[in-house]
Amino acid sequence: MWAATVTASLAVAFTAAAPTAAAQAITTTKTHIQYFVSPHPDDVFEAWSLVQDSSANYPVFITLTMGEKTGYCSTRTLDLGSPWGTVSITEGDLPSCKAARMASLNAWLDDQSAADAYLNDFVRAENTSAGYNMTKYTDVAPAGGTDSGGPNAAGMTGCNPAWGSTGCTGTNPTAGVPVPSNLNEVPALQQSAAQQVTWYVGSTSARVEFDLGDGNLTDAEVVWAVDYVRANRATRLPLTNEYGVVAAAYSNLAGHYTACYDYSHHDHRAVHEAIYNNDLIDAAGSHPQWGATCGSQTTTVGVDPEVAAGGRSKQITNTHYNENMSTSSSYFQKRFGWLHNGTLWPSGKDPVAGTNGVLFSQWNYFWARNF
């Protein structure tokens, strides 16, 4: 109930506060928007089967945090290639960690656009001498509502799946504070950082980047961010017709689904809860919402039953998966290998559990909600 209230109040605020500058002359041949909502800068690959090779879907990649709390932001220099060049990280320095993680994401999305005929946009707005076909916008989004504090960071290991009936115990420190907030900034709860939004908009896709605090994302902030993007699509995007919303972030809390990779990050849980429990496209017609979850090509035991009961499964093509995962020079391994101790991320068909478990699998599985 709280989320529906927040959604309604934010929609009114955003209508009044939408940017007045008209979008530049960007056009598209695509027919409808699909929102891909991820908590961290590498998660969207967990739903890539719904992005690839689409002549109709205009993907809007919404990244909610900059991933700055990862333990891999030790002092190092990353060479991300043209046009990003080298990015230096100082251990414990949030700005340099944010820069590295977002550069990795945008370089990787550039790679995808080089390989997919329907994602032909490159981020060149940061390096105009190279030429570019995406337009950059920066906004200060209006605040809205008061945070309920969900999900609860404490007691994560005792959680059933986020949309189940049991839930979690404990109190999130954002309860009762304004939406949005970012507990990682100094001073804590710094709202000004959380209200900064960066858009890169092209003819075939868009990227919208938020800074809502890695490790302290909440359900209300997910709803707030999606509402903000939707409210400003007419002035920022080349089309307004909407199709669906995807929780592009795999979640398997406390290994509840025993056949699959255990992934208990509560930022992922916040994205799942917000998209599972809220009708985020409050318009006429059918607007399905999906979330990346546990499934298998080989077993029906220990997997999410909602995949079979109205959900879906889809494979990243052999070509696209191999382009990303097969060797150290493959796109995903090259851009995000530093987040796996510099070694190859395990690859395979399913998100399997175990010592050499696979998180970024070729088959993607989704629960589905149709509001």
N, C-alpha and C positions, 0 to 999 in steps of 0.2 A: 504493500500500500504506500509506503513512504516513497518508493521510487516513482510510482505513477504521479504522486503529488509534485515531486521534484521536476519530473519531465514537463508537466503542465506549466509550472511556474517559469521554467527556463525558456520554454517556447515563446512566451509573451515577452520576456526580457530580451531575447535575441532578436525578435522581430523589430523591436525599437532600436536596438543597438547595432544592427547589421552595418557593415562598411558601406559607405555611400559611393565610393569610387567604382565605376563600372569595370568589369573584367576586360582585359585587353582582347584584341581580335583573335581569340582562340576558337576554333571550330572543331567539330568531331563528326565522324560518320557513324559512331557508335550510338546505340539507342537507349541505354539505361545505365544508371549508376548501380554498382554493387560496392558496399562498404566492407573493407577488411580491417578489423579492429584488433590490434596487437598491443600487449603491454610493454614489450621490449623490442629493440631494434633487429633481432634475428628471428622472431617468432613466425612471421608470415609464411615462411617456407613450409610450415606445418599444415598449411591449407592451400598450397600452390596449385593443386589439381583443379581448384575452382577458378584460378586466374588464367592459366595457360591457354594460349591459342584461341582467344575469344574475339570474334568480330563484333559482338553485340555488347558484352559487358564492358563498361567503363569503370575499371577498378579505382577506388579511392582508398589508398593505403593510409590508415589512421594509426600512428604510432604514439602511444600514450605517455611513455616515459623514455628517457635517454639511456637507461641501463647503467647508470653510473655507480651502482653499488656492487657490481661484479667484482669478485676477488682477483680477476685477471687483469685489472688495471694497475699492474705493477709498472715500475719505471722501465720504459722501453720506447722504441721508435718503430712505427709501422709504415711500410711502404705500400700505399694503396694504389699506386699507378696514376696515370693521367685521367682526369684533370685534378685529382685530389692531392697527389704528391705524398709527402711524408707527414705523419701525424705523431707528435711526441707526447707521451704520457708521463706524468710525474705521480708516483704512488701517493695516494691520499688526496690528490687534487681533483675535485669533482669536475671543474670545467674542462680539463684536458681529457679526462675519461669520457665525458659526454661527447666531446669533439671526435674522439676516436671511434666511439660506437656508432655515432650518427654518420660519420664518413664511411665506415664499413657498410652500413645499411645502404646509403645512397650509391656507393660504388657498386654494391651487389645488385641493386635495382637497375643501375645502368647496364650491368652485365646481362641481366635478363632481357632488357630491351634490345640488346644486340642480337639475341638468339631467338626472339619471339617476334614475328612479323606484326603482331597486334599490340606490341609494347615498344614502339619506336621512339620513345622520348628519352632524352638524356638530360641530367641536371648539369647545365652549364652556367647557371645564373651566378655561381661563385667564381667563374673563370671565363669571363665573356670573350677573351681573346680566342678561345677555342670554338666559339660559336655555340648556340644553344637553341632549343625549341621548347623549353619550359619556362614559364614566367613565375617569378618569385614574389610572394606577398608576405608581409609580416603584420600581424594583428595583435591587439591587446583585447582579449575577450572579456566580456562583462562577467562578473561573479554571479552566482545564483544559488539560493537555497542554503540549507544547513546540513552538514554531513551526519548520517546516522551512525557512521563508524564501521559499517560492514564492508568487507568481511572482517572477521576477528583474527588478528595475527596470532594471538596466543592460542594454544591448543590445536594447532594445525594437524598434528598427527592423529588427533581424535576425530577428524572430520569424515563424514561420508561425502559422496559427491555433492557439490555445492547446491544443486537443485533438489537434493533429497530432503527427507522430512526431519532428519536428526540435527544437522547443522553443527556449529562449533561453540565452544565456550571461550570466555576471555573478552577483553575490551580493547578495541583499537583506539590508539591515542588521538585519532581524528574525530572521534564522536563529539558532536556539538560545535565543531568549528565551521567556518564558512567554506563553501565549495567554489573553486578548488583550493587545495593547499599542497605544500611540498615540504615534508618534514626533513628532507635532506639539506635544505638550504639554511643559511644562517642569516637572520634569526630563524628559528624553527617556525613552522607553519607559514613560511613566507608566501604570501598570496601573489605578489607581483611576478615572481618567477613562473608560477603555475599558470598565470593568465597569458603568457606569451605563446603565440601560435605562429608557425611558419608553414606556408603553403608553397608547393611547387606544382604548377598546373600545365599540362600539355594536351595535345590533341587526342591522345589515347589513354591517358591515365593521369592521376594526381597523387601527391603525397602531402599529408598534413601531419605536422610534427608538434607534439605537446611535451611539456616538461613537468609531469605531475608527481614525480618522486618515485624512483625505483625502490620497491620494497614497501611503499605505503600507499599504493593505489587502492581506491575504494569503489564500491558499486556506484555510488552517487557521482563520482568523478567520471566514470565511464559514460554514464547517461548524459552528464553535462557536456562532455566532449563531443559525443555523437550528435546531440541536439545542436551544438554550436556549428558543426560542419553542415548539418542539414539546413539550418536557418540561413546560412550564407552561401548556399550553392548557386543561387541565381546571380550573385555578384562575383563569384570566384570561379565557377566551373562552366564549361561550355555546354552543359545540358542540365536539366533539372529532374527529368523522369527517373524514378527510383525503382529498384527491383528488390534487393534484399540486404541483409547484414550477416557477416560471418565473424564468429569469435575465432580469429586466426591465431590461436594459441592453444596448443595441446594441454590438456589437464587430466591428471589421474591422481587425485588426492589420497595420500597415504597408501598408494598401491591398492586402492579399493578394487580395481579391476586387475586381477592377479596375472592375467596373461600378458599384460602390457607394462611398458616403461612407467616407473613411479615418478610422477612429477607433481610435487606438492607446493609449488610457489603460489602464495596467496594473491599475487597480482594476476596470475592466470585465473584463479578462482573468481576474482572480482569481475573480470571480463565475461566469464561464463555466466555468473549470476545475473549480471546486468542484461545480457543478451537473451538468456533463457527466460527471465521473468518479466521482461518489459516489451511492449509493442513499441519499437523504436521508430517505425515509419507509420505514423498515425494518419494514413491517407487511405482513400478508397482503393479497393482491390486487394489482391493477395500479395503479401510481402514476406516471404519466408526468411527465417533466421536460423543459422546453423552454428554448431560449435565443434571444434576438433577434439575427438575423444578416442577411446580405445576400441579397436576392432582387429579382425584377423582374417586372413585367407585360409587358414588351416584349422581353426578350432572355433567352437561356439561356447566354450567354457571359459569363464573369467574375463569376458568382454562386456562392453556396455550394451545392454539389451535394446537400448533406444536406436542403435544403428540399424538393426533389423526391423524394428517396429516403427517404421515411418521415417527413419533417418536415411543416410546415404553413404556410399563409399565410392571413391574415385581414385584412379591411379595417375600419378604424374607420369607422363610418357617416358619411355626408355631414353629417348633423345634428351629431354630436358633434365631428367634425373641424373643421367651420366654426365651431362655438362656441368652439373653442380657438385657431384659427390664422388666421382670415380678416382680422381688423383689429387695430389696436393695443389695442382694448378687449376683444378676445376673451380668454378665460380664460388660456390658456397664454402668449400674448403679453403680457398685462397683468402676470401674476405673475412671469414669467421673462425678460421683454424686457431687463431690466437686465443679464442675463448674455450679451447679444448687442449690447453697446454702445448699448443703448437703441433699437435698430432692430428691425424685424420679423424673426423667424426665418423663413428660407425654407420654403415649404410646397410639397407636391407628392405625387404618388401613391407614388413609390418613394424609397428612400434613395440617391439618385444621387450620383455623384462630380462633381467640377468646381468651378470658381470659385464658383458660386452653388449648391453642393451642398445637398441636403436631408438633414438628420439625423432630424428628427421628421416622418416620412412617414405618409401615410394608410394605406398597406398595411404590415402587419407580417409579417415572415418569421421562421421558427423552425426550428432543428434540433430533433430530438426524441430522447429516450432513454427506453426503457421497461425498468425494472429488475424 
